[in-house]
Amino acid sequence: MLAVMFAGQGSQEKGMGAEVFGHYPGLVQFASEVLGYDLVALCTEDPDAVLAHTEYTQPALYVVNALRAFERAHREDQPADFYLGHSLGEYNALLAAGTFDFETGLQLVAKRGELMAAASDGGMAAVMNTPEEQLREILAEDGVDGVDIAGFNSGSQLVIAATPTVLAAAQDALKSRDIRCVPLRVSAPFHSRYMEPARAEFAEFLTRFEFAEPHTPVVSNVTGRPYEPGQVARMLTEQLVAPVRWTDSVRTLLDGDEEMEFTEIGGLALTQMVYKIKAGV
């Protein structure tokens, strides 16, 4: 069986999409008109140095990975038995599974990017080789309160999110114990309690849309399990404040089929995580 994965924010790079834009001029022009800027120039040249800004990154990655998925389908590669995506990548997974069309997905990620970009007053960091229980014990010992675990990427990498002062205190607590903690280049504490205002506004925005059930199972970041019927809007809303349960998502598929194969659209970071999860690290 095959699981097709879609990378999320952080996988963007100048030059992305150059290999597919020319194959879909109509879709690319349409996306540029919806977004209000030249998508090709943004992705291939980034003349204004804004590709790394959340409000631009998210719709750009969504379009590029959608076109890459269309290319994969046209090559008649092995059909997916499951789809999954990391954070933003879940929108590409849902598009590939027929939950919404290209235009709807573009509207969703453009709004999501806008709301997440508007959030501020915080950040995120990756914590290496520290299990959740140990991490919580360390923070409690040093009286650091207000840290959320925003991502379970593998057994050896957690992501934390907090306000600037709290995040700095958490980093100091970890570094004092020689635990590697790497700040992430993000503008806010995504996937945490601090995104509640964005979650509430996005929930209201989603009431304008209707979603089909996926024709191929999609694994949710929120639960680490395939979407249940009627849960698309709720899961996409909760995703803003809930941790990305990537480890659980991969293990769910491996538990169902130890020989499950994984292929990634949009980079290699997820593939490397899968290797670690398979190895138990």
KEKE-3310 file (N, C-alpha, C; in steps of 0.2 Angstrom, whole numbers, plus 5000, padded with zeros to 4 digits):
npx = (5004:5002:5006:5004:5012:5011:5021:5023:5023:5039:5045:5046:5055:5065:5062:5054:5042:5045:5046:5033:5024:5023:5015:5002:4995:4983:4977:4987:4987:4974:4975:4984:4976:4966:4974:4980:4992:5008:5010:5020:5031:5033:5036:5047:5056:5055:5055:5052:5056:5047:5042:5044:5036:5021:5008:5010:5018:5009:4998:5006:5014:5003:4998:5009:5011:4999:4999:5010:5005:4995:5003:5009:4998:4995:5005:5002:5006:5008:4992:4987:4984:4982:4981:4991:4996:5008:5003:5000:5001:4991:4980:4983:4982:4969:4963:4968:4961:4949:4940:4938:4938:4951:4950:4942:4951:4962:4956:4954:4967:4973:4965:4968:4982:4983:4976:4985:4997:4993:4993:5004:5017:5024:5033:5041:5050:5061:5063:5075:5077:5071:5059:5041:5036:5047:5051:5040:5042:5055:5051:5042:5050:5058:5049:5042:5029:5015:5019:5016:5015:5017:5020:5022:5034:5043:5050:5061:5060:5051:5040:5039:5028:5026:5023:5035:5043:5040:5044:5058:5062:5059:5068:5080:5080:5081:5093:5101:5102:5109:5101:5097:5089:5081:5077:5063:5060:5047:5033:5024:5016:5011:4999:4994:4987:4988:4983:4970:4961:4963:4958:4944:4940:4943:4935:4922:4923:4924:4911:4905:4907:4905:4909:4915:4915:4931:4937:4948:4956:4961:4973:4972:4980:4976:4971:4978:4973:4963:4951:4935:4918:4910:4918:4927:4927:4928:4940:4949:4948:4951:4964:4972:4975:4979:4991:5002:5001:5011:5019:5010:5001:5009:5012:5000:4997:5007:5004:4993:4999:5014:5022:5019:5022:5029:5028:5034:5028:5034:5046:5059:5059:5048:5049:5061:5057:5048:5057:5064:5053:5050:5061:5060:5065)
npy = (4994:5012:5028:5044:5059:5076:5091:5104:5122:5129:5121:5128:5136:5147:5147:5136:5126:5129:5119:5114:5125:5129:5119:5121:5133:5140:5137:5143:5156:5159:5157:5167:5178:5177:5178:5190:5194:5190:5174:5166:5174:5176:5164:5159:5169:5178:5193:5203:5198:5190:5178:5169:5174:5171:5174:5173:5162:5151:5150:5149:5138:5128:5129:5126:5112:5107:5107:5099:5087:5085:5082:5070:5062:5062:5056:5044:5037:5025:5024:5032:5025:5031:5048:5061:5076:5088:5099:5114:5106:5097:5102:5100:5086:5084:5090:5082:5071:5074:5081:5095:5107:5114:5128:5131:5126:5135:5147:5144:5142:5154:5162:5156:5158:5172:5174:5167:5174:5186:5184:5186:5189:5179:5163:5148:5132:5119:5104:5093:5075:5073:5066:5069:5068:5070:5083:5090:5089:5095:5108:5111:5110:5121:5131:5135:5141:5140:5134:5126:5110:5109:5101:5084:5077:5067:5053:5058:5072:5086:5100:5115:5129:5146:5162:5176:5178:5167:5157:5160:5157:5144:5139:5142:5134:5121:5122:5123:5111:5104:5101:5101:5114:5122:5137:5141:5148:5157:5167:5167:5158:5145:5132:5131:5136:5149:5153:5154:5166:5166:5154:5154:5164:5158:5147:5153:5158:5146:5141:5145:5136:5120:5103:5088:5070:5062:5053:5045:5039:5051:5056:5064:5078:5082:5071:5061:5050:5043:5054:5056:5054:5069:5078:5087:5102:5104:5098:5105:5118:5115:5112:5123:5126:5114:5102:5096:5080:5071:5060:5050:5050:5043:5031:5026:5022:5013:5003:4998:4992:4985:4986:4997:5009:5025:5041:5057:5073:5088:5090:5082:5082:5076:5063:5060:5061:5050:5039:5040:5038:5025:5018:5020:5031)
npz = (5000:4998:5004:5001:5004:5009:5010:5022:5027:5027:5019:5008:4994:4985:4968:4967:4959:4946:4937:4934:4932:4919:4913:4917:4913:4914:4926:4934:4931:4935:4949:4952:4949:4959:4970:4969:4965:4956:4954:4949:4948:4961:4966:4959:4958:4968:4970:4979:4991:5000:5000:5011:5020:5030:5025:5011:5009:5012:5002:4991:4992:4993:4979:4971:4976:4973:4959:4957:4962:4952:4941:4945:4945:4931:4926:4929:4940:4954:4962:4977:4993:5004:5010:5017:5026:5032:5043:5034:5023:5024:5018:5004:5004:5006:4995:4985:4988:4985:4993:4992:4978:4968:4968:4979:4989:4988:4992:5005:5010:5008:5016:5029:5029:5030:5042:5051:5049:5054:5067:5082:5094:5099:5097:5090:5094:5090:5099:5104:5106:5118:5127:5129:5142:5150:5145:5150:5164:5166:5163:5173:5184:5183:5184:5173:5164:5153:5140:5126:5118:5101:5091:5086:5079:5077:5086:5091:5090:5096:5095:5102:5108:5112:5121:5118:5130:5138:5130:5129:5142:5142:5133:5139:5151:5145:5138:5149:5153:5143:5132:5116:5108:5095:5088:5078:5062:5062:5064:5074:5088:5082:5081:5094:5110:5109:5097:5097:5094:5080:5076:5080:5071:5059:5059:5058:5045:5038:5038:5026:5016:5009:5011:5003:5007:5009:4995:4996:5010:5022:5033:5048:5055:5068:5075:5072:5065:5052:5044:5050:5045:5040:5047:5042:5042:5056:5059:5052:5058:5071:5069:5070:5083:5089:5092:5079:5075:5070:5071:5077:5066:5056:5062:5064:5051:5048:5058:5052:5041:5040:5029:5022:5010:5008:4999:4995:4992:4988:4995:5006:5019:5027:5023:5029:5042:5043:5041:5054:5063:5059:5063:5076:5083)
capx = (5000:5005:5004:5007:5013:5012:5025:5020:5027:5045:5048:5046:5061:5065:5063:5049:5036:5047:5045:5026:5020:5021:5010:4995:4995:4976:4977:4992:4984:4968:4978:4987:4971:4963:4978:4981:5000:5011:5012:5026:5037:5034:5039:5053:5061:5054:5058:5051:5058:5041:5040:5045:5030:5016:5002:5012:5020:5004:4995:5011:5015:4997:4997:5014:5011:4993:5001:5015:5001:4992:5008:5009:4992:4995:5010:4999:5010:5003:4987:4988:4979:4981:4985:4992:5000:5010:5000:4997:5001:4984:4975:4984:4980:4961:4962:4970:4956:4942:4936:4936:4941:4957:4948:4940:4957:4965:4953:4955:4974:4974:4963:4972:4989:4981:4975:4991:5002:4991:4995:5010:5018:5027:5037:5041:5056:5061:5067:5078:5079:5068:5052:5036:5035:5053:5051:5036:5045:5060:5048:5039:5056:5061:5043:5041:5022:5013:5022:5012:5018:5014:5021:5026:5037:5046:5052:5067:5059:5045:5040:5035:5026:5024:5025:5042:5046:5040:5048:5065:5063:5060:5075:5086:5079:5083:5100:5105:5103:5112:5096:5097:5083:5082:5071:5060:5058:5040:5031:5019:5016:5006:4997:4994:4982:4988:4980:4963:4957:4963:4954:4937:4938:4943:4928:4917:4925:4923:4904:4903:4909:4903:4915:4914:4919:4937:4937:4953:4957:4966:4975:4971:4985:4973:4969:4983:4969:4959:4945:4929:4913:4907:4923:4932:4927:4930:4947:4953:4948:4955:4971:4976:4976:4981:4998:5003:5003:5014:5021:5004:4999:5013:5011:4993:4997:5012:5001:4989:5003:5021:5026:5017:5027:5028:5031:5033:5027:5036:5053:5061:5059:5043:5052:5066:5054:5046:5063:5065:5048:5050:5067:5059:5069)
capy = (5000:5018:5034:5050:5064:5083:5095:5111:5128:5127:5118:5133:5139:5151:5143:5131:5126:5131:5113:5113:5131:5129:5114:5122:5141:5142:5137:5147:5163:5159:5158:5174:5183:5176:5180:5197:5195:5186:5168:5163:5178:5175:5157:5158:5175:5181:5199:5207:5194:5189:5171:5166:5177:5166:5175:5172:5155:5146:5149:5148:5130:5125:5129:5122:5105:5104:5105:5093:5081:5084:5079:5063:5058:5062:5051:5037:5034:5021:5028:5032:5022:5036:5054:5064:5081:5091:5106:5116:5100:5093:5105:5097:5080:5084:5092:5076:5066:5076:5085:5101:5108:5118:5135:5131:5125:5141:5152:5142:5143:5161:5165:5153:5161:5179:5174:5165:5180:5192:5182:5188:5189:5172:5159:5141:5129:5112:5101:5086:5070:5074:5064:5073:5068:5073:5090:5094:5089:5100:5115:5112:5111:5128:5135:5138:5139:5143:5131:5121:5106:5111:5096:5078:5076:5060:5051:5063:5079:5089:5107:5119:5136:5150:5169:5177:5178:5160:5153:5161:5154:5136:5137:5142:5128:5116:5123:5122:5103:5102:5098:5105:5117:5126:5141:5140:5155:5158:5174:5167:5152:5141:5125:5131:5139:5156:5154:5154:5171:5164:5148:5157:5168:5153:5143:5157:5158:5139:5140:5147:5131:5113:5098:5081:5066:5060:5047:5041:5041:5056:5056:5071:5080:5083:5065:5055:5045:5045:5058:5052:5057:5075:5081:5091:5109:5104:5096:5111:5123:5113:5111:5129:5126:5108:5100:5092:5073:5068:5053:5046:5049:5038:5025:5023:5018:5007:4998:4994:4988:4986:4986:5003:5014:5032:5045:5064:5079:5095:5090:5076:5082:5071:5056:5058:5059:5043:5035:5040:5035:5018:5016:5021:5037)
capz = (5000:4997:5007:4998:5009:5006:5014:5023:5028:5029:5013:5002:4992:4979:4962:4967:4954:4939:4933:4933:4930:4911:4911:4919:4913:4916:4934:4937:4930:4939:4956:4952:4949:4965:4976:4968:4963:4951:4958:4946:4950:4968:4968:4955:4958:4975:4969:4985:4997:5004:5000:5018:5024:5030:5020:5004:5009:5012:4996:4985:4993:4991:4972:4969:4977:4969:4952:4957:4962:4946:4937:4947:4942:4924:4925:4931:4946:4958:4966:4984:4997:5010:5009:5023:5025:5038:5044:5028:5018:5024:5013:4998:5005:5006:4988:4981:4990:4982:4998:4989:4972:4968:4969:4986:4993:4987:4996:5012:5013:5008:5023:5034:5029:5032:5049:5055:5048:5058:5074:5084:5101:5101:5092:5091:5094:5090:5105:5101:5110:5124:5127:5131:5150:5152:5144:5155:5170:5166:5163:5179:5189:5182:5185:5166:5163:5146:5134:5122:5113:5095:5086:5088:5072:5078:5093:5094:5089:5098:5093:5107:5106:5118:5120:5118:5137:5140:5125:5130:5148:5141:5130:5144:5155:5141:5137:5155:5154:5137:5128:5110:5106:5089:5087:5071:5059:5061:5066:5080:5091:5078:5083:5101:5113:5107:5090:5098:5090:5073:5076:5080:5064:5053:5060:5055:5038:5035:5037:5019:5012:5010:5010:5002:5011:5005:4992:4998:5017:5023:5040:5051:5060:5075:5079:5070:5062:5046:5045:5051:5041:5043:5052:5039:5044:5063:5060:5049:5063:5077:5068:5071:5090:5091:5090:5073:5078:5064:5073:5077:5059:5052:5066:5062:5044:5049:5062:5048:5036:5041:5023:5019:5007:5008:4995:4997:4987:4991:4999:5009:5027:5030:5022:5034:5049:5042:5043:5061:5066:5058:5067:5083:5085)
cpx = (5004:5002:5007:5006:5014:5016:5021:5025:5034:5049:5048:5053:5061:5066:5058:5044:5038:5046:5038:5022:5018:5016:5003:4995:4988:4975:4981:4990:4978:4970:4981:4982:4967:4967:4980:4989:5002:5014:5019:5032:5038:5038:5046:5058:5061:5057:5057:5053:5053:5039:5040:5039:5024:5010:5004:5014:5015:5001:5000:5012:5009:4997:5002:5013:5004:4995:5006:5010:4997:4997:5009:5004:4992:5000:5008:5003:5005:4999:4988:4982:4977:4984:4986:4997:5002:5008:4997:4996:4994:4979:4976:4982:4972:4959:4963:4964:4949:4937:4934:4940:4947:4955:4946:4946:4961:4962:4954:4962:4976:4971:4967:4979:4988:4980:4981:4996:5000:4993:5002:5012:5020:5031:5037:5048:5056:5066:5069:5079:5077:5060:5047:5036:5041:5053:5046:5039:5051:5057:5045:5044:5058:5055:5041:5033:5020:5016:5017:5016:5014:5015:5025:5028:5040:5048:5057:5066:5052:5046:5036:5033:5024:5025:5032:5046:5046:5044:5056:5067:5064:5066:5081:5086:5082:5090:5104:5106:5106:5107:5096:5089:5084:5076:5069:5059:5051:5038:5026:5019:5010:5005:4997:4988:4982:4985:4972:4959:4957:4958:4946:4935:4938:4937:4923:4917:4923:4915:4901:4904:4906:4908:4912:4918:4925:4936:4942:4955:4963:4967:4975:4977:4982:4973:4975:4980:4966:4953:4939:4923:4911:4912:4928:4933:4930:4937:4951:4953:4952:4963:4975:4978:4979:4987:4997:5005:5005:5016:5016:5001:5002:5012:5005:4993:5002:5009:4996:4992:5010:5025:5023:5023:5024:5031:5029:5032:5029:5042:5055:5061:5054:5046:5057:5063:5051:5051:5064:5060:5048:5056:5066:5063:5066)
cpy = (5006:5024:5040:5056:5071:5087:5101:5116:5126:5124:5122:5135:5142:5146:5137:5132:5127:5125:5111:5119:5131:5124:5116:5130:5143:5142:5142:5154:5164:5161:5165:5179:5183:5179:5188:5199:5189:5180:5166:5167:5177:5169:5156:5163:5178:5188:5204:5204:5193:5182:5167:5169:5173:5167:5174:5164:5150:5145:5147:5140:5126:5124:5125:5114:5102:5102:5099:5086:5079:5080:5072:5059:5057:5057:5044:5033:5029:5025:5027:5028:5026:5042:5057:5070:5085:5098:5108:5110:5096:5095:5101:5090:5079:5086:5085:5070:5068:5079:5091:5102:5113:5125:5136:5131:5132:5146:5150:5143:5150:5164:5162:5157:5168:5179:5172:5171:5185:5190:5184:5186:5182:5169:5151:5138:5122:5109:5094:5081:5070:5072:5069:5074:5071:5081:5093:5094:5094:5107:5116:5113:5118:5133:5139:5136:5143:5140:5126:5117:5107:5106:5090:5075:5069:5059:5056:5070:5081:5096:5110:5126:5140:5158:5170:5175:5170:5156:5154:5157:5146:5135:5138:5136:5122:5116:5121:5115:5100:5099:5103:5108:5123:5130:5141:5147:5155:5164:5173:5159:5147:5135:5125:5135:5147:5158:5154:5159:5169:5158:5150:5160:5163:5149:5146:5157:5151:5137:5142:5141:5124:5108:5091:5077:5063:5054:5042:5043:5046:5056:5063:5072:5081:5077:5060:5049:5047:5049:5054:5056:5064:5079:5086:5098:5109:5103:5102:5117:5121:5113:5117:5129:5120:5106:5096:5085:5069:5061:5048:5045:5043:5032:5022:5019:5012:5002:4994:4990:4990:4988:4993:5007:5021:5036:5052:5069:5085:5095:5083:5076:5077:5064:5055:5057:5052:5038:5034:5036:5027:5014:5017:5027:5044)
cpz = (5000:5000:5004:5003:5006:5012:5016:5024:5031:5023:5007:5001:4986:4973:4962:4962:4947:4935:4931:4931:4923:4909:4913:4919:4915:4923:4937:4936:4934:4946:4957:4953:4956:4971:4975:4967:4959:4954:4955:4948:4957:4970:4965:4956:4965:4975:4976:4992:5002:5004:5006:5022:5024:5025:5013:5004:5008:5005:4990:4986:4991:4983:4969:4970:4974:4962:4952:4958:4956:4941:4939:4945:4935:4922:4926:4936:4950:4962:4973:4987:5003:5008:5016:5022:5031:5038:5038:5023:5018:5019:5006:4998:5004:4999:4984:4983:4988:4987:4996:4982:4973:4970:4977:4991:4993:4992:5003:5014:5013:5014:5029:5035:5032:5040:5053:5054:5053:5066:5076:5091:5103:5096:5094:5091:5093:5096:5103:5107:5117:5124:5130:5139:5153:5151:5149:5162:5171:5166:5170:5184:5189:5183:5178:5164:5157:5140:5132:5118:5106:5090:5088:5081:5072:5085:5096:5092:5091:5096:5099:5104:5112:5116:5121:5125:5139:5136:5127:5137:5147:5138:5135:5149:5151:5140:5143:5156:5147:5132:5122:5109:5101:5088:5079:5068:5057:5065:5072:5082:5088:5082:5091:5103:5111:5100:5091:5094:5082:5072:5075:5073:5059:5053:5057:5047:5034:5034:5030:5014:5014:5007:5008:5006:5006:5001:4993:5005:5018:5031:5043:5056:5067:5079:5077:5067:5056:5048:5045:5047:5045:5047:5048:5041:5052:5063:5057:5054:5069:5076:5069:5078:5093:5089:5083:5076:5072:5066:5074:5070:5055:5056:5064:5055:5045:5053:5057:5042:5037:5035:5019:5016:5007:5003:4996:4991:4990:4995:5001:5016:5030:5029:5027:5041:5049:5044:5050:5065:5065:5062:5075:5087:5084)
residu = (MET:LEU:ALA:VAL:MET:PHE:ALA:GLY:GLN:GLY:SER:GLN:GLU:LYS:GLY:MET:GLY:ALA:GLU:VAL:PHE:GLY:HIS:TYR:PRO:GLY:LEU:VAL:GLN:PHE:ALA:SER:GLU:VAL:LEU:GLY:TYR:ASP:LEU:VAL:ALA:LEU:CYS:THR:GLU:ASP:PRO:ASP:ALA:VAL:LEU:ALA:HIS:THR:GLU:TYR:THR:GLN:PRO:ALA:LEU:TYR:VAL:VAL:ASN:ALA:LEU:ARG:ALA:PHE:GLU:ARG:ALA:HIS:ARG:GLU:ASP:GLN:PRO:ALA:ASP:PHE:TYR:LEU:GLY:HIS:SER:LEU:GLY:GLU:TYR:ASN:ALA:LEU:LEU:ALA:ALA:GLY:THR:PHE:ASP:PHE:GLU:THR:GLY:LEU:GLN:LEU:VAL:ALA:LYS:ARG:GLY:GLU:LEU:MET:ALA:ALA:ALA:SER:ASP:GLY:GLY:MET:ALA:ALA:VAL:MET:ASN:THR:PRO:GLU:GLU:GLN:LEU:ARG:GLU:ILE:LEU:ALA:GLU:ASP:GLY:VAL:ASP:GLY:VAL:ASP:ILE:ALA:GLY:PHE:ASN:SER:GLY:SER:GLN:LEU:VAL:ILE:ALA:ALA:THR:PRO:THR:VAL:LEU:ALA:ALA:ALA:GLN:ASP:ALA:LEU:LYS:SER:ARG:ASP:ILE:ARG:CYS:VAL:PRO:LEU:ARG:VAL:SER:ALA:PRO:PHE:HIS:SER:ARG:TYR:MET:GLU:PRO:ALA:ARG:ALA:GLU:PHE:ALA:GLU:PHE:LEU:THR:ARG:PHE:GLU:PHE:ALA:GLU:PRO:HIS:THR:PRO:VAL:VAL:SER:ASN:VAL:THR:GLY:ARG:PRO:TYR:GLU:PRO:GLY:GLN:VAL:ALA:ARG:MET:LEU:THR:GLU:GLN:LEU:VAL:ALA:PRO:VAL:ARG:TRP:THR:ASP:SER:VAL:ARG:THR:LEU:LEU:ASP:GLY:ASP:GLU:GLU:MET:GLU:PHE:THR:GLU:ILE:GLY:GLY:LEU:ALA:LEU:THR:GLN:MET:VAL:TYR:LYS:ILE:LYS:ALA:GLY:VAL)
# end
